[in-house]
Amino acid sequence: MALAGVPEDPVTGSLNAGLAVWLISAGLAKPNYVASQGTALKRKGRVFIDGVGNDIWVGGHTAICIERTVSI
């Protein structure tokens, strides 16, 4: 648990995107796969990876906890 009392996000899309680039280009993963993360936190999460051409798409289900807008 974080110091602010908010549980850590169990899945990181940006990390999985970077890993996907490496895994797919090295031939260690197929262009489309599912990654599991957060098991040690007892907050399982799944990330769906889709490699399309030179693009990596990361998707999954989310839970919105806070929603705000910012005016610039």
N, C-alpha and C positions, 0 to 999 in steps of 0.2 A: 504494500500500500504506500502511496506517495505521501510526502510530508503534509500536503494540503488536505489529506483525508480522501482524496479521489483515487480510486483504484487505477493501476496502470493499464493502458490500452493493451489488450492481449495480442493484437495483430498489427503489424506495421507494413502498410502497402508499399512505401518507398523502399524499404529493405528488400521486400519480396520482388519488386521490379528490378532492382540491381542484381539480385541473385539470379533472376530469370534470364537476364541478358547473358550472364556468365554461363549458367547451366546449359541453356539452349545452344549457345555458340560453341561450347566445348563438347556438345553431343552427349551430355550427361542427363538431359531431360528432353522429353518430347515438347513440341511447341505449345501444347495445351496440357496443363496438369493442375492438380489441386494441392496446395500446401497447407499443412496444419501448424498452428502456432498457439502458444499460450497454455499448453497442457500443464506445465510446472506451476502456473499461477492458479490452476483449477478453473480457468476461464477459457475453455477451448474456442478457437476461432479457425475459420477456413478462408483461404484466399484462392480465387480462381484465376489462373494465369492463362492468357491467350496470346501466343506469338503470331502476329499477322504481318508477313513481310519483314520489314525492319522495325516494326512497332511492337511494343509489349503492352498489353492491356491487363490491368489488375482489377478484379471485381470481388464482390462478396456482399454479405448482409451487414447492415449497420444498425446501431441503436443510437438515436439522437438524444443526448442528455442535456445539452444547452444549445439554444439557438439565439443568435443576436445578429444585428446588422451594424455596419460601420459606414458612416458617411465621410467621404473624402472631399 
